[in-house]
Amino acid sequence: MRFATKALIVGLALSAGMAIAKEGVKDPTVKARMDLMDTISQNTKVIGDMAGGKSAFDASAAAAAKAALMAAAAEIPAKFETEADDPVSEARPDIWMNMEGFASKAKDLETAATAIDVSSLEAVKAGIGAIGGACKACHTDFRAKK
């Protein structure tokens, strides 16, 4: 299985868990972070479904998803500036103990989102692995498993 396919599968699996976890969140700071991650998940899914053949390639939808990913990734560090917790949060305390590393991982996602060429299906397939890899790398280090 190609890296891009594996990264896409991991990214979609991680995002599926996020939708379930968001129910019942009480802290508004945590809710805002989860909403941001949901935006990332939804837009990664748009591009990932195209790359994986689950939906037809649509250059304008891919471009819109790319723009949303870039914007959301750029917001990650600010959304996590305030340490806040909620029983349903999956954010590990390591984020605030290593904010520089966390911000670097967010930048990696922003870089991958900026770099993906959404002008053709082949280009989307070539670039989705970097997005999935950036998500996985951050979740491995900074997201609790629940």
PyMOL CGO cylinders between C-alpha atoms (Angstrom):
from pymol import cmd
from pymol.cgo import CYLINDER

trace = [
    CYLINDER, 0.00, 0.00, 0.00, 1.40, 3.40, -0.98, 0.3, 1, 1, 1, 1, 1, 1,
    CYLINDER, 1.40, 3.40, -0.98, 2.27, 5.96, 1.71, 0.3, 1, 1, 1, 1, 1, 1,
    CYLINDER, 2.27, 5.96, 1.71, -0.37, 8.38, 0.42, 0.3, 1, 1, 1, 1, 1, 1,
    CYLINDER, -0.37, 8.38, 0.42, -3.08, 5.73, 0.75, 0.3, 1, 1, 1, 1, 1, 1,
    CYLINDER, -3.08, 5.73, 0.75, -1.94, 4.78, 4.25, 0.3, 1, 1, 1, 1, 1, 1,
    CYLINDER, -1.94, 4.78, 4.25, -1.79, 8.42, 5.33, 0.3, 1, 1, 1, 1, 1, 1,
    CYLINDER, -1.79, 8.42, 5.33, -5.27, 9.02, 3.94, 0.3, 1, 1, 1, 1, 1, 1,
    CYLINDER, -5.27, 9.02, 3.94, -6.69, 6.02, 5.82, 0.3, 1, 1, 1, 1, 1, 1,
    CYLINDER, -6.69, 6.02, 5.82, -5.04, 7.12, 9.07, 0.3, 1, 1, 1, 1, 1, 1,
    CYLINDER, -5.04, 7.12, 9.07, -6.26, 10.69, 8.64, 0.3, 1, 1, 1, 1, 1, 1,
    CYLINDER, -6.26, 10.69, 8.64, -9.83, 9.65, 7.97, 0.3, 1, 1, 1, 1, 1, 1,
    CYLINDER, -9.83, 9.65, 7.97, -9.83, 7.22, 10.91, 0.3, 1, 1, 1, 1, 1, 1,
    CYLINDER, -9.83, 7.22, 10.91, -8.52, 9.94, 13.22, 0.3, 1, 1, 1, 1, 1, 1,
    CYLINDER, -8.52, 9.94, 13.22, -11.15, 12.37, 12.01, 0.3, 1, 1, 1, 1, 1, 1,
    CYLINDER, -11.15, 12.37, 12.01, -13.96, 9.87, 12.55, 0.3, 1, 1, 1, 1, 1, 1,
    CYLINDER, -13.96, 9.87, 12.55, -13.04, 9.61, 16.23, 0.3, 1, 1, 1, 1, 1, 1,
    CYLINDER, -13.04, 9.61, 16.23, -13.04, 13.37, 16.51, 0.3, 1, 1, 1, 1, 1, 1,
    CYLINDER, -13.04, 13.37, 16.51, -16.70, 13.71, 15.51, 0.3, 1, 1, 1, 1, 1, 1,
    CYLINDER, -16.70, 13.71, 15.51, -17.71, 11.33, 18.29, 0.3, 1, 1, 1, 1, 1, 1,
    CYLINDER, -17.71, 11.33, 18.29, -15.48, 13.02, 20.89, 0.3, 1, 1, 1, 1, 1, 1,
    CYLINDER, -15.48, 13.02, 20.89, -16.94, 16.48, 20.25, 0.3, 1, 1, 1, 1, 1, 1,
    CYLINDER, -16.94, 16.48, 20.25, -20.32, 15.56, 21.70, 0.3, 1, 1, 1, 1, 1, 1,
    CYLINDER, -20.32, 15.56, 21.70, -20.72, 16.75, 25.27, 0.3, 1, 1, 1, 1, 1, 1,
    CYLINDER, -20.72, 16.75, 25.27, -17.83, 19.24, 25.33, 0.3, 1, 1, 1, 1, 1, 1,
    CYLINDER, -17.83, 19.24, 25.33, -18.48, 21.95, 27.91, 0.3, 1, 1, 1, 1, 1, 1,
    CYLINDER, -18.48, 21.95, 27.91, -15.43, 24.25, 27.83, 0.3, 1, 1, 1, 1, 1, 1,
    CYLINDER, -15.43, 24.25, 27.83, -15.85, 26.88, 25.07, 0.3, 1, 1, 1, 1, 1, 1,
    CYLINDER, -15.85, 26.88, 25.07, -12.09, 27.05, 24.43, 0.3, 1, 1, 1, 1, 1, 1,
    CYLINDER, -12.09, 27.05, 24.43, -11.96, 23.29, 23.92, 0.3, 1, 1, 1, 1, 1, 1,
    CYLINDER, -11.96, 23.29, 23.92, -15.08, 23.45, 21.73, 0.3, 1, 1, 1, 1, 1, 1,
    CYLINDER, -15.08, 23.45, 21.73, -13.44, 26.09, 19.51, 0.3, 1, 1, 1, 1, 1, 1,
    CYLINDER, -13.44, 26.09, 19.51, -10.34, 23.88, 19.14, 0.3, 1, 1, 1, 1, 1, 1,
    CYLINDER, -10.34, 23.88, 19.14, -12.47, 20.86, 18.32, 0.3, 1, 1, 1, 1, 1, 1,
    CYLINDER, -12.47, 20.86, 18.32, -14.47, 22.84, 15.77, 0.3, 1, 1, 1, 1, 1, 1,
    CYLINDER, -14.47, 22.84, 15.77, -11.22, 23.92, 14.12, 0.3, 1, 1, 1, 1, 1, 1,
    CYLINDER, -11.22, 23.92, 14.12, -9.99, 20.33, 13.98, 0.3, 1, 1, 1, 1, 1, 1,
    CYLINDER, -9.99, 20.33, 13.98, -13.37, 19.33, 12.54, 0.3, 1, 1, 1, 1, 1, 1,
    CYLINDER, -13.37, 19.33, 12.54, -12.86, 21.88, 9.77, 0.3, 1, 1, 1, 1, 1, 1,
    CYLINDER, -12.86, 21.88, 9.77, -9.47, 20.34, 9.04, 0.3, 1, 1, 1, 1, 1, 1,
    CYLINDER, -9.47, 20.34, 9.04, -10.98, 16.87, 9.07, 0.3, 1, 1, 1, 1, 1, 1,
    CYLINDER, -10.98, 16.87, 9.07, -13.85, 17.75, 6.74, 0.3, 1, 1, 1, 1, 1, 1,
    CYLINDER, -13.85, 17.75, 6.74, -11.63, 19.45, 4.20, 0.3, 1, 1, 1, 1, 1, 1,
    CYLINDER, -11.63, 19.45, 4.20, -9.00, 16.71, 4.32, 0.3, 1, 1, 1, 1, 1, 1,
    CYLINDER, -9.00, 16.71, 4.32, -11.84, 14.28, 3.65, 0.3, 1, 1, 1, 1, 1, 1,
    CYLINDER, -11.84, 14.28, 3.65, -12.95, 16.25, 0.57, 0.3, 1, 1, 1, 1, 1, 1,
    CYLINDER, -12.95, 16.25, 0.57, -9.47, 16.00, -0.93, 0.3, 1, 1, 1, 1, 1, 1,
    CYLINDER, -9.47, 16.00, -0.93, -8.86, 12.50, 0.41, 0.3, 1, 1, 1, 1, 1, 1,
    CYLINDER, -8.86, 12.50, 0.41, -12.10, 11.14, -1.04, 0.3, 1, 1, 1, 1, 1, 1,
    CYLINDER, -12.10, 11.14, -1.04, -11.06, 12.46, -4.45, 0.3, 1, 1, 1, 1, 1, 1,
    CYLINDER, -11.06, 12.46, -4.45, -7.59, 10.94, -4.13, 0.3, 1, 1, 1, 1, 1, 1,
    CYLINDER, -7.59, 10.94, -4.13, -9.06, 7.63, -2.99, 0.3, 1, 1, 1, 1, 1, 1,
    CYLINDER, -9.06, 7.63, -2.99, -11.69, 7.46, -5.72, 0.3, 1, 1, 1, 1, 1, 1,
    CYLINDER, -11.69, 7.46, -5.72, -14.63, 7.80, -3.33, 0.3, 1, 1, 1, 1, 1, 1,
    CYLINDER, -14.63, 7.80, -3.33, -15.74, 10.97, -5.09, 0.3, 1, 1, 1, 1, 1, 1,
    CYLINDER, -15.74, 10.97, -5.09, -15.16, 12.44, -8.51, 0.3, 1, 1, 1, 1, 1, 1,
    CYLINDER, -15.16, 12.44, -8.51, -12.34, 14.93, -8.92, 0.3, 1, 1, 1, 1, 1, 1,
    CYLINDER, -12.34, 14.93, -8.92, -13.63, 18.50, -8.76, 0.3, 1, 1, 1, 1, 1, 1,
    CYLINDER, -13.63, 18.50, -8.76, -10.92, 21.13, -9.10, 0.3, 1, 1, 1, 1, 1, 1,
    CYLINDER, -10.92, 21.13, -9.10, -13.00, 23.93, -7.56, 0.3, 1, 1, 1, 1, 1, 1,
    CYLINDER, -13.00, 23.93, -7.56, -14.01, 21.79, -4.55, 0.3, 1, 1, 1, 1, 1, 1,
    CYLINDER, -14.01, 21.79, -4.55, -10.40, 20.71, -4.11, 0.3, 1, 1, 1, 1, 1, 1,
    CYLINDER, -10.40, 20.71, -4.11, -9.24, 24.34, -4.28, 0.3, 1, 1, 1, 1, 1, 1,
    CYLINDER, -9.24, 24.34, -4.28, -11.83, 25.39, -1.70, 0.3, 1, 1, 1, 1, 1, 1,
    CYLINDER, -11.83, 25.39, -1.70, -10.80, 22.53, 0.60, 0.3, 1, 1, 1, 1, 1, 1,
    CYLINDER, -10.80, 22.53, 0.60, -7.14, 23.47, 0.16, 0.3, 1, 1, 1, 1, 1, 1,
    CYLINDER, -7.14, 23.47, 0.16, -7.86, 27.10, 1.08, 0.3, 1, 1, 1, 1, 1, 1,
    CYLINDER, -7.86, 27.10, 1.08, -9.85, 26.04, 4.14, 0.3, 1, 1, 1, 1, 1, 1,
    CYLINDER, -9.85, 26.04, 4.14, -7.06, 23.66, 5.22, 0.3, 1, 1, 1, 1, 1, 1,
    CYLINDER, -7.06, 23.66, 5.22, -4.42, 26.36, 4.87, 0.3, 1, 1, 1, 1, 1, 1,
    CYLINDER, -4.42, 26.36, 4.87, -6.48, 28.84, 6.89, 0.3, 1, 1, 1, 1, 1, 1,
    CYLINDER, -6.48, 28.84, 6.89, -7.38, 26.33, 9.61, 0.3, 1, 1, 1, 1, 1, 1,
    CYLINDER, -7.38, 26.33, 9.61, -3.82, 25.06, 9.95, 0.3, 1, 1, 1, 1, 1, 1,
    CYLINDER, -3.82, 25.06, 9.95, -2.61, 28.63, 10.40, 0.3, 1, 1, 1, 1, 1, 1,
    CYLINDER, -2.61, 28.63, 10.40, -5.09, 29.05, 13.30, 0.3, 1, 1, 1, 1, 1, 1,
    CYLINDER, -5.09, 29.05, 13.30, -4.00, 25.99, 15.28, 0.3, 1, 1, 1, 1, 1, 1,
    CYLINDER, -4.00, 25.99, 15.28, -1.33, 27.58, 17.51, 0.3, 1, 1, 1, 1, 1, 1,
    CYLINDER, -1.33, 27.58, 17.51, -3.64, 30.47, 18.48, 0.3, 1, 1, 1, 1, 1, 1,
    CYLINDER, -3.64, 30.47, 18.48, -6.50, 28.11, 19.34, 0.3, 1, 1, 1, 1, 1, 1,
    CYLINDER, -6.50, 28.11, 19.34, -4.20, 26.24, 21.72, 0.3, 1, 1, 1, 1, 1, 1,
    CYLINDER, -4.20, 26.24, 21.72, -2.55, 29.25, 23.39, 0.3, 1, 1, 1, 1, 1, 1,
    CYLINDER, -2.55, 29.25, 23.39, -4.83, 28.94, 26.40, 0.3, 1, 1, 1, 1, 1, 1,
    CYLINDER, -4.83, 28.94, 26.40, -4.48, 25.68, 28.24, 0.3, 1, 1, 1, 1, 1, 1,
    CYLINDER, -4.48, 25.68, 28.24, -7.99, 24.40, 28.75, 0.3, 1, 1, 1, 1, 1, 1,
    CYLINDER, -7.99, 24.40, 28.75, -9.31, 20.98, 29.50, 0.3, 1, 1, 1, 1, 1, 1,
    CYLINDER, -9.31, 20.98, 29.50, -12.60, 19.20, 29.20, 0.3, 1, 1, 1, 1, 1, 1,
    CYLINDER, -12.60, 19.20, 29.20, -13.42, 15.55, 29.89, 0.3, 1, 1, 1, 1, 1, 1,
    CYLINDER, -13.42, 15.55, 29.89, -13.94, 14.91, 26.16, 0.3, 1, 1, 1, 1, 1, 1,
    CYLINDER, -13.94, 14.91, 26.16, -10.78, 16.74, 25.05, 0.3, 1, 1, 1, 1, 1, 1,
    CYLINDER, -10.78, 16.74, 25.05, -8.11, 14.64, 23.42, 0.3, 1, 1, 1, 1, 1, 1,
    CYLINDER, -8.11, 14.64, 23.42, -5.42, 17.30, 23.72, 0.3, 1, 1, 1, 1, 1, 1,
    CYLINDER, -5.42, 17.30, 23.72, -2.47, 16.04, 25.75, 0.3, 1, 1, 1, 1, 1, 1,
    CYLINDER, -2.47, 16.04, 25.75, -0.75, 18.32, 28.29, 0.3, 1, 1, 1, 1, 1, 1,
    CYLINDER, -0.75, 18.32, 28.29, 2.39, 17.84, 26.19, 0.3, 1, 1, 1, 1, 1, 1,
    CYLINDER, 2.39, 17.84, 26.19, 1.03, 20.61, 23.94, 0.3, 1, 1, 1, 1, 1, 1,
    CYLINDER, 1.03, 20.61, 23.94, 1.58, 23.26, 26.59, 0.3, 1, 1, 1, 1, 1, 1,
    CYLINDER, 1.58, 23.26, 26.59, 4.84, 21.72, 27.79, 0.3, 1, 1, 1, 1, 1, 1,
    CYLINDER, 4.84, 21.72, 27.79, 6.19, 21.82, 24.22, 0.3, 1, 1, 1, 1, 1, 1,
    CYLINDER, 6.19, 21.82, 24.22, 4.29, 24.61, 22.48, 0.3, 1, 1, 1, 1, 1, 1,
    CYLINDER, 4.29, 24.61, 22.48, 7.20, 25.20, 20.10, 0.3, 1, 1, 1, 1, 1, 1,
    CYLINDER, 7.20, 25.20, 20.10, 7.09, 21.59, 18.90, 0.3, 1, 1, 1, 1, 1, 1,
    CYLINDER, 7.09, 21.59, 18.90, 3.31, 21.71, 18.66, 0.3, 1, 1, 1, 1, 1, 1,
    CYLINDER, 3.31, 21.71, 18.66, 3.38, 24.92, 16.63, 0.3, 1, 1, 1, 1, 1, 1,
    CYLINDER, 3.38, 24.92, 16.63, 6.01, 23.35, 14.38, 0.3, 1, 1, 1, 1, 1, 1,
    CYLINDER, 6.01, 23.35, 14.38, 3.70, 20.40, 13.67, 0.3, 1, 1, 1, 1, 1, 1,
    CYLINDER, 3.70, 20.40, 13.67, 0.87, 22.83, 12.88, 0.3, 1, 1, 1, 1, 1, 1,
    CYLINDER, 0.87, 22.83, 12.88, 3.20, 24.64, 10.48, 0.3, 1, 1, 1, 1, 1, 1,
    CYLINDER, 3.20, 24.64, 10.48, 3.99, 21.30, 8.82, 0.3, 1, 1, 1, 1, 1, 1,
    CYLINDER, 3.99, 21.30, 8.82, 0.28, 20.86, 8.11, 0.3, 1, 1, 1, 1, 1, 1,
    CYLINDER, 0.28, 20.86, 8.11, 0.02, 24.39, 6.79, 0.3, 1, 1, 1, 1, 1, 1,
    CYLINDER, 0.02, 24.39, 6.79, 3.04, 23.76, 4.55, 0.3, 1, 1, 1, 1, 1, 1,
    CYLINDER, 3.04, 23.76, 4.55, 1.55, 20.49, 3.24, 0.3, 1, 1, 1, 1, 1, 1,
    CYLINDER, 1.55, 20.49, 3.24, -1.81, 22.16, 2.58, 0.3, 1, 1, 1, 1, 1, 1,
    CYLINDER, -1.81, 22.16, 2.58, -0.12, 25.05, 0.79, 0.3, 1, 1, 1, 1, 1, 1,
    CYLINDER, -0.12, 25.05, 0.79, 2.01, 22.71, -1.30, 0.3, 1, 1, 1, 1, 1, 1,
    CYLINDER, 2.01, 22.71, -1.30, -0.72, 20.39, -2.55, 0.3, 1, 1, 1, 1, 1, 1,
    CYLINDER, -0.72, 20.39, -2.55, -1.47, 20.95, -6.21, 0.3, 1, 1, 1, 1, 1, 1,
    CYLINDER, -1.47, 20.95, -6.21, -5.22, 20.63, -6.71, 0.3, 1, 1, 1, 1, 1, 1,
    CYLINDER, -5.22, 20.63, -6.71, -5.23, 21.18, -10.47, 0.3, 1, 1, 1, 1, 1, 1,
    CYLINDER, -5.23, 21.18, -10.47, -5.55, 17.48, -11.33, 0.3, 1, 1, 1, 1, 1, 1,
    CYLINDER, -5.55, 17.48, -11.33, -6.47, 14.18, -9.73, 0.3, 1, 1, 1, 1, 1, 1,
    CYLINDER, -6.47, 14.18, -9.73, -2.91, 12.92, -10.19, 0.3, 1, 1, 1, 1, 1, 1,
    CYLINDER, -2.91, 12.92, -10.19, -1.53, 15.95, -8.33, 0.3, 1, 1, 1, 1, 1, 1,
    CYLINDER, -1.53, 15.95, -8.33, -4.05, 15.53, -5.51, 0.3, 1, 1, 1, 1, 1, 1,
    CYLINDER, -4.05, 15.53, -5.51, -3.06, 11.88, -5.19, 0.3, 1, 1, 1, 1, 1, 1,
    CYLINDER, -3.06, 11.88, -5.19, 0.60, 12.90, -5.04, 0.3, 1, 1, 1, 1, 1, 1,
    CYLINDER, 0.60, 12.90, -5.04, 0.03, 15.52, -2.33, 0.3, 1, 1, 1, 1, 1, 1,
    CYLINDER, 0.03, 15.52, -2.33, -2.52, 13.99, 0.02, 0.3, 1, 1, 1, 1, 1, 1,
    CYLINDER, -2.52, 13.99, 0.02, 0.09, 11.84, 1.75, 0.3, 1, 1, 1, 1, 1, 1,
    CYLINDER, 0.09, 11.84, 1.75, 1.92, 14.89, 3.09, 0.3, 1, 1, 1, 1, 1, 1,
    CYLINDER, 1.92, 14.89, 3.09, -1.30, 16.22, 4.60, 0.3, 1, 1, 1, 1, 1, 1,
    CYLINDER, -1.30, 16.22, 4.60, -2.17, 12.88, 6.19, 0.3, 1, 1, 1, 1, 1, 1,
    CYLINDER, -2.17, 12.88, 6.19, 1.41, 12.50, 7.39, 0.3, 1, 1, 1, 1, 1, 1,
    CYLINDER, 1.41, 12.50, 7.39, 1.34, 15.94, 9.04, 0.3, 1, 1, 1, 1, 1, 1,
    CYLINDER, 1.34, 15.94, 9.04, -1.91, 15.12, 10.81, 0.3, 1, 1, 1, 1, 1, 1,
    CYLINDER, -1.91, 15.12, 10.81, -0.62, 11.76, 11.99, 0.3, 1, 1, 1, 1, 1, 1,
    CYLINDER, -0.62, 11.76, 11.99, 2.69, 13.19, 13.24, 0.3, 1, 1, 1, 1, 1, 1,
    CYLINDER, 2.69, 13.19, 13.24, 0.91, 15.77, 15.39, 0.3, 1, 1, 1, 1, 1, 1,
    CYLINDER, 0.91, 15.77, 15.39, -1.72, 13.36, 16.68, 0.3, 1, 1, 1, 1, 1, 1,
    CYLINDER, -1.72, 13.36, 16.68, 0.99, 10.84, 17.61, 0.3, 1, 1, 1, 1, 1, 1,
    CYLINDER, 0.99, 10.84, 17.61, 2.78, 13.39, 19.77, 0.3, 1, 1, 1, 1, 1, 1,
    CYLINDER, 2.78, 13.39, 19.77, -0.04, 15.58, 21.07, 0.3, 1, 1, 1, 1, 1, 1,
    CYLINDER, -0.04, 15.58, 21.07, -3.38, 13.77, 20.96, 0.3, 1, 1, 1, 1, 1, 1,
    CYLINDER, -3.38, 13.77, 20.96, -4.52, 11.40, 23.70, 0.3, 1, 1, 1, 1, 1, 1,
    CYLINDER, -4.52, 11.40, 23.70, -6.03, 8.10, 22.74, 0.3, 1, 1, 1, 1, 1, 1,
    CYLINDER, -6.03, 8.10, 22.74, -9.50, 7.68, 24.22, 0.3, 1, 1, 1, 1, 1, 1,
]
cmd.load_cgo(trace, "trace")
